[in-house]
Amino acid sequence: MLAAAAVAHLVTDPDGTYVDATFGRGGHARLILQRLSAHGRLVATDRDPAAAEAAAQVVDARFHFVRTRFSSLSATLAAMGIERIHGLLLDLGVSSPQIDEAARGFSWRADAPLDMRMDPQSGISAAEWLASASVEEMTRVIREYGEERFAAPIAKAIAARRAAGRPVATTAELAAVVAGAIPVRSRRDAAQHPATRTFQAVRIHVNQELEELALVLEQSLSLLAVGGRLVVISFHSLEDRCVKRFIDAHAHPERALAGLPLRTDELPPPRLRSIARVKSDAAEIEANPRARSAVMRVAERTAAPLPTAEAAR
């Protein structure tokens, strides 16, 4: 199973300090704690208040939970007096409990208020964003984050409904508007709801998921001890592409800087070593169909130092 493989790659020193930055309902955290010694330590973070409630049920002196965003990880650890960690786990995207809880508004499967925020107490909801965003902005978000070729007609349909005094306010309304804007003959996958890509795009935008991911990946370089592991599980191509590019750029700086007139001895040393790329096997997909698109990438921090300015961040 991918969860067990992730933890096996992550925990290389039972006495080490680890971070599960996507606690969710604690599945990975419990597996990590099982592999730690009495001297090990696990810090878990999540911005979802339901995750904080689940974390409160974990009674273990080695465990500490902080409700925060990816982008605050360095500051969170610094406040705890932690300078280096031995592993960082990121299980990206929306969790199964979030999807299954209709009231959160993440899914078209049940009618509910169109919220989609991972932290319902912060930021604007999906409905609020759709009520004010321009056609151009909606088109860009749906095209870039949903990889939806009918982004423009979908955005125009949402705006037309808004102009008629009926702004999209529920998951069922958004699903219906999207379905009406995509010609039946042009739908790529008959098994996939036509609104799936748009829901993904709006959720990513509302939660600033890719921006948060980029920030925590950069922070990982200064947080990981030599030999420390970065383990990231992605569920769609945009996330995986971001992780792949980050690892490649720091594992193979000669590729990232190929267009620059630099001698070999002027290239920065590799700060990461790519360890593995793992996909869900048939048994896991059968047990959990949502795992069919999962890709896990693992990298290890080398001894190469960061430039002084980066290391000080």
C-alpha positions as a printed Julia matrix, in Angstrom:
313×3 Matrix{Float64}:
   0.0    0.0     0.0
   1.19   3.52   -0.81
   0.77   4.77    2.78
   3.07   2.07    4.14
   5.59   2.68    1.35
   5.56   6.42    2.05
   6.33   5.92    5.72
   8.99   3.31    4.98
  10.77   5.79    2.69
  10.28   8.65    5.15
  11.53   7.18    8.43
  15.22   6.37    8.11
  16.15   7.14   11.74
  13.75   5.97   14.48
  15.25   8.58   16.82
  14.66  11.42   14.36
  12.24  14.33   14.12
   9.62  14.12   11.38
   6.85  16.31    9.99
   3.54  15.12    8.58
   2.35  18.38    7.03
  -0.98  16.91    5.89
  -2.32  15.21    9.01
  -5.87  14.75    7.67
  -7.38  12.15    9.96
  -4.03  10.77   11.1
  -3.5    7.68    8.97
   0.1    8.44    8.05
   0.89   9.93   11.46
  -0.06   6.73   13.27
   2.14   4.67   10.94
   5.04   7.06   11.51
   4.67   6.85   15.3
   4.79   3.05   15.05
   8.24   3.3    13.45
   9.69   5.83   15.88
  11.64   4.98   19.01
  10.91   6.51   22.39
  13.32   9.3    21.41
  11.66  10.05   18.06
   9.39  13.03   17.49
   6.52  13.76   15.11
   5.13  17.21   14.37
   1.89  17.19   12.4
   0.22  20.16   10.74
  -3.01  20.81    8.86
  -5.22  23.83    8.28
  -8.5   21.9     8.49
 -10.28  22.3    11.87
 -11.61  18.75   11.54
  -8.01  17.54   11.35
  -7.25  19.42   14.56
 -10.13  17.6    16.25
  -8.8   14.25   15.03
  -5.27  15.13   16.2
  -6.58  15.84   19.69
  -7.39  12.14   19.97
  -3.74  11.13   19.52
  -2.3   10.64   22.99
   1.45  10.24   22.57
   4.24  12.27   24.17
   6.22  12.1    20.91
   3.4   13.8    18.94
   2.61  17.49   18.56
  -0.02  19.06   16.29
  -0.18  22.63   14.97
  -3.04  23.97   12.88
  -1.31  25.95   10.14
  -0.66  26.26    6.42
   2.25  24.8     4.43
   3.77  28.23    3.97
   4.16  28.7     7.72
   6.08  25.46    8.32
   9.52  27.02    8.86
   8.13  29.57   11.31
   6.11  26.89   13.1
   9.15  24.67   13.63
  11.34  27.62   14.62
   8.82  28.54   17.33
   9.19  24.99   18.66
  12.98  25.24   18.68
  13.36  22.76   15.81
  16.11  23.65   13.32
  16.37  20.4    11.35
  14.05  17.5    10.59
  14.76  14.01    9.3
  11.74  13.76    7.04
   8.83  15.74    5.6
   5.66  14.07    4.31
   3.14  15.85    2.05
  -0.02  13.99    1.03
  -1.5   16.57   -1.32
  -4.99  17.52   -2.4
  -8.36  17.06   -0.78
  -8.76  14.13    1.65
 -11.42  11.44    1.43
 -13.2   12.68    4.6
 -13.36  16.19    3.14
 -14.94  14.86   -0.05
 -17.33  12.59    1.83
 -18.55  15.38    4.13
 -21.1   17.01    1.82
 -21.36  20.2     3.87
 -17.76  21.11    3.0
 -18.8   21.65   -0.62
 -15.87  19.88   -2.25
 -17.86  17.47   -4.4
 -20.63  17.56   -6.98
 -21.93  14.23   -5.66
 -24.22  15.84   -3.05
 -25.91  19.25   -3.01
 -24.4   21.58   -0.42
 -23.22  25.17   -0.01
 -20.32  25.8    -2.39
 -17.53  26.36    0.14
 -14.44  24.26   -0.77
 -12.15  25.91    1.79
  -9.77  23.58    3.61
 -10.03  26.05    6.46
 -13.68  27.23    6.51
 -12.73  29.97    8.96
 -10.27  31.69    6.63
 -10.46  33.3     3.19
 -13.37  33.43    0.79
 -15.53  30.49   -0.23
 -15.8   29.17   -3.77
 -19.28  30.7    -4.06
 -17.96  34.11   -2.99
 -15.14  33.94   -5.51
 -17.46  32.92   -8.36
 -19.78  35.78   -7.41
 -17.1   38.39   -8.03
 -14.45  37.0   -10.4
 -14.29  38.29  -13.96
 -14.91  36.0   -16.92
 -11.21  36.3   -17.78
 -10.08  35.27  -14.32
 -12.5   32.34  -14.14
 -11.4   31.2   -17.58
  -7.74  31.3   -16.6
  -8.28  29.39  -13.35
 -10.47  26.7   -14.91
  -8.11  26.28  -17.87
  -4.85  26.27  -15.89
  -5.88  24.42  -12.73
  -8.51  22.15  -14.23
  -6.86  21.63  -17.63
 -10.38  22.13  -18.99
 -10.57  22.98  -22.7
 -14.1   24.4   -22.29
 -12.98  26.88  -19.63
 -14.22  29.94  -21.56
 -17.81  28.77  -22.14
 -18.01  27.54  -18.54
 -16.85  30.92  -17.22
 -19.32  32.73  -19.47
 -22.16  30.48  -18.29
 -21.34  31.2   -14.64
 -21.21  34.94  -15.37
 -24.5   34.83  -17.31
 -26.27  33.15  -14.41
 -24.79  35.76  -12.08
 -25.97  38.6   -14.34
 -29.47  37.12  -14.28
 -29.54  37.47  -10.49
 -28.91  33.79   -9.8
 -25.25  33.48   -8.71
 -23.93  29.95   -8.28
 -24.26  29.14   -4.58
 -24.33  25.35   -4.27
 -22.41  22.37   -5.57
 -25.42  21.15   -7.56
 -25.81  24.53   -9.23
 -22.16  24.68  -10.27
 -22.26  21.09  -11.54
 -25.36  21.85  -13.61
 -23.92  25.06  -15.09
 -20.71  23.28  -16.11
 -22.55  20.3   -17.56
 -24.7   22.64  -19.61
 -21.66  24.44  -21.01
 -19.85  21.32  -22.25
 -21.25  19.61  -25.37
 -22.12  15.98  -24.67
 -20.24  14.82  -27.77
 -17.07  16.53  -26.55
 -16.84  14.99  -23.1
 -13.57  13.07  -22.77
 -14.55  10.41  -20.29
 -18.12   9.18  -20.0
 -17.35   7.79  -16.53
 -16.2   11.2   -15.25
 -18.7   13.89  -14.32
 -18.24  16.87  -16.69
 -17.8   19.22  -13.72
 -14.89  17.29  -12.17
 -12.16  19.43  -13.72
 -13.9   22.69  -12.85
 -14.43  21.64   -9.24
 -10.73  20.77   -9.02
  -9.71  24.11  -10.5
 -11.9   26.22   -8.22
 -10.77  24.28   -5.15
  -7.09  24.69   -6.02
  -7.57  28.42   -6.56
  -9.61  29.09   -3.43
  -7.06  27.28   -1.24
  -3.98  28.56   -3.11
  -2.8   24.96   -3.2
  -0.05  25.26   -5.8
   1.35  28.44   -4.27
   1.4   26.79   -0.83
   3.07  23.69   -2.29
   5.82  25.72   -3.98
   6.54  27.55   -0.72
   6.8   24.43    1.45
   9.0   22.66   -1.1
  11.47  25.54   -1.02
  11.41  25.56    2.78
  12.2   21.85    2.84
  15.73  22.49    1.57
  16.7   24.45    4.68
  14.69  22.25    7.07
  15.9   18.79    6.09
  19.01  17.44    7.76
  21.61  15.73    5.59
  20.06  12.39    4.61
  16.58  13.62    5.49
  13.77  12.55    3.19
  11.12  14.51    1.31
   8.12  12.3     0.48
   5.3   13.78   -1.6
   2.11  12.05   -2.75
   0.29  13.85   -5.58
  -3.1   13.1    -7.08
  -3.13  15.14  -10.28
  -0.66  16.21  -12.93
  -0.32  19.84  -11.81
   0.86  18.85   -8.33
   3.12  16.1    -9.6
   4.63  18.37  -12.23
   5.46  20.95   -9.55
   7.11  18.31   -7.33
   8.99  16.7   -10.23
  10.39  20.04  -11.4
  11.46  20.97   -7.9
  13.28  17.69   -7.3
  14.87  17.71  -10.77
  16.05  21.3   -10.38
  17.88  20.52   -7.14
  19.01  17.0    -8.02
  20.26  17.99  -11.48
  21.22  21.68  -11.42
  23.09  21.23  -14.69
  19.73  20.67  -16.41
  17.97  23.59  -14.73
  20.83  25.93  -15.69
  21.56  24.41  -19.09
  20.92  27.66  -20.96
  23.39  29.7   -18.92
  27.08  30.14  -19.87
  28.44  28.33  -16.81
  31.42  26.0   -16.5
  30.94  22.69  -14.73
  32.83  23.95  -11.69
  30.5   26.96  -11.5
  27.33  24.88  -11.19
  25.77  24.59   -7.72
  26.11  21.11   -6.19
  23.0   18.89   -6.11
  21.04  19.57   -2.93
  18.66  16.65   -3.43
  19.03  13.09   -4.62
  16.01  11.52   -6.31
  15.21   8.22   -4.59
  11.98   6.84   -5.99
   8.81   7.35   -7.99
   6.0    5.0    -6.95
   2.43   4.55   -8.2
  -0.47   2.7    -6.59
  -0.66  -0.97   -7.49
  -3.77  -2.77   -8.73
  -4.71  -4.06   -5.28
  -4.68  -0.57   -3.77
  -6.67   0.91   -6.64
  -9.26  -1.83   -6.25
  -9.54  -1.12   -2.52
  -9.5    2.66   -3.02
 -10.37   3.88   -6.54
  -9.27   7.41   -5.59
  -5.68   6.12   -5.46
  -5.6    5.4    -9.19
  -3.98   8.75  -10.0
  -1.62   8.85   -7.02
   2.11   9.32   -7.63
   4.66   9.32   -4.82
   8.06  10.94   -5.27
  10.9   10.6    -2.77
  14.06  12.7    -2.54
  16.92  12.85   -0.04
  18.79  15.93    1.15
  22.47  15.9     0.27
  25.26  17.57    2.21
  25.45  20.48   -0.24
  24.9   23.77    1.59
  22.4   26.41    0.6
  23.55  29.89   -0.4
  23.78  32.06    2.71
  20.66  34.13    1.89
  18.51  31.03    1.38
  19.81  29.27    4.47
  18.9   32.29    6.61
  15.24  32.24    5.6
